[in-house]
């Protein structure tokens, strides 16, 4: 049973990192203990600033896949099965036998689209945020330089 001071000391000293199975070599790919993204020492740190992490990409892919499948299944049952009932005469099991295979294909295609579209949208969002943030910082720094320049030139004229 540890106290807060013991825990903080472990964090400061890094003593908790050597037991972390994600950091130890030989136990699979090395991962960051904070965000669990793969650590690749060959990548240039300046290149990937605007890319989403692999964990976020995987999470959005799973979320998009599930959302796409669920939404298309609900839509397919609400619109596709009544369409089949209207055009195929026979017992209820025949309507399901005819209507469910296209519904499964439609749900699968929507799941694939969701698994592709949601991570792409997340990447677009992150890139747009960083681009807007960079432009904003650039504009603010240009304005600051202009103000400093005018202030410095004004103080030089007075002296």
C-alpha positions in Angstrom: 0.0 0.0 0.0 1.7 3.2 -1.2 1.1 6.8 -0.4 0.9 9.6 -2.8 4.6 10.6 -2.0 5.8 7.1 -2.9 3.8 7.2 -6.1 5.1 10.6 -7.1 8.7 9.5 -6.3 8.3 6.5 -8.6 7.0 8.8 -11.3 10.0 11.2 -10.8 12.6 8.5 -10.7 11.2 6.5 -13.6 11.2 3.4 -11.5 7.8 2.3 -12.8 9.0 2.3 -16.4 11.4 -0.7 -16.3 8.6 -3.0 -15.3 6.2 -1.9 -18.0 5.8 -4.7 -20.5 5.2 -2.3 -23.4 8.6 -0.8 -23.0 10.7 -4.0 -22.5 12.3 -5.2 -25.7 11.4 -8.8 -26.8 7.8 -8.6 -25.6 6.4 -7.4 -28.9 6.5 -3.9 -30.4 7.6 -1.1 -28.1 4.8 1.3 -27.2 4.5 4.6 -25.5 3.2 4.1 -21.9 1.0 7.2 -22.2 -0.8 6.9 -25.5 0.1 3.2 -26.5 1.2 4.2 -30.0 4.1 2.3 -31.5 7.5 3.7 -30.9 9.5 3.8 -34.1 13.0 5.2 -33.6 13.5 5.6 -37.4 10.8 8.2 -37.9 11.6 11.9 -37.9 9.9 13.6 -35.1 9.2 16.7 -37.2 7.3 14.9 -39.9 4.4 13.3 -38.0 3.2 16.2 -36.0 0.0 16.4 -37.9 -0.8 12.7 -38.0 -3.1 11.0 -35.6 -1.6 8.2 -33.5 -2.2 4.6 -34.4 -4.3 4.0 -31.3 -6.6 6.9 -32.3 -6.7 5.6 -35.8 -7.6 2.1 -34.7 -10.2 3.4 -32.2 -11.9 5.5 -34.8 -11.9 2.6 -37.3 -13.6 0.3 -34.8 -16.1 3.0 -33.9 -16.8 3.8 -37.6 -17.2 0.2 -38.4 -19.7 -0.4 -35.6 -21.6 2.7 -36.3 -21.8 2.1 -40.1 -23.0 -1.5 -39.6 -25.6 -0.6 -37.0 -27.0 2.4 -38.9 -27.2 0.4 -42.1 -28.8 -2.6 -40.4 -31.5 -0.4 -38.9 -32.0 1.4 -42.2 -32.1 -1.9 -44.1 -34.6 -3.5 -41.7 -36.8 -0.4 -41.8 -36.8 0.1 -45.6 -35.5 -3.2 -47.2 -37.7 -5.7 -45.4 -41.0 -3.9 -46.2 -39.9 -3.6 -49.8 -39.3 -7.4 -49.9 -42.6 -8.0 -48.2 -44.4 -5.9 -50.8 -42.8 -7.6 -53.8 -42.3 -11.2 -52.6 -45.5 -13.1 -51.8 -45.3 -16.0 -49.4 -44.7 -16.7 -45.7 -42.7 -14.6 -43.3 -39.6 -16.9 -43.4 -39.4 -16.4 -47.2 -39.3 -12.6 -46.8 -36.4 -13.0 -44.3 -34.7 -15.6 -46.5 -34.8 -13.2 -49.5 -34.2 -9.9 -47.6 -31.5 -10.7 -45.1 -28.5 -11.6 -47.5 -28.7 -8.2 -49.2 -29.1 -6.5 -45.8 -25.9 -8.3 -44.6 -24.0 -7.2 -47.7 -25.3 -3.6 -47.3 -24.3 -3.6 -43.6 -20.8 -5.0 -44.4 -20.2 -2.4 -47.1 -21.4 0.4 -44.7 -19.1 -1.0 -41.9 -16.1 -0.9 -44.4 -17.0 2.7 -45.4 -17.3 3.7 -41.7 -14.0 2.1 -40.9 -12.4 4.1 -43.6 -14.3 7.4 -43.4 -14.2 8.0 -39.6 -10.3 7.8 -39.3 -10.0 9.9 -42.4 -12.3 12.5 -40.9 -10.3 12.4 -37.7 -7.1 12.9 -39.6 -8.7 15.8 -41.5 -9.9 17.3 -38.3 -6.4 17.1 -36.7 -4.7 18.5 -39.7 -7.1 21.3 -40.0 -6.7 22.2 -36.3 -2.9 22.2 -36.6 -3.0 24.2 -39.8 -5.3 26.8 -38.3 -3.3 26.9 -35.1 -0.1 27.4 -37.1 -1.6 30.1 -39.2 -2.9 31.8 -36.0 0.4 31.6 -34.3 2.1 33.0 -37.4 -0.3 35.9 -37.6 0.0 36.7 -33.9 3.8 36.6 -34.1 3.8 38.9 -37.2 1.5 41.4 -35.4 3.7 41.2 -32.3 6.8 41.9 -34.4 5.1 44.8 -36.0 4.1 46.3 -32.7 7.6 45.8 -31.2 9.2 47.3 -34.3 6.9 50.4 -34.1 7.5 50.6 -30.4 11.3 50.4 -30.7 11.3 52.9 -33.5 9.2 55.3 -31.5 11.5 55.1 -28.5 14.6 55.6 -30.7 13.1 58.8 -32.1 12.4 60.2 -28.6 16.0 59.7 -27.4 
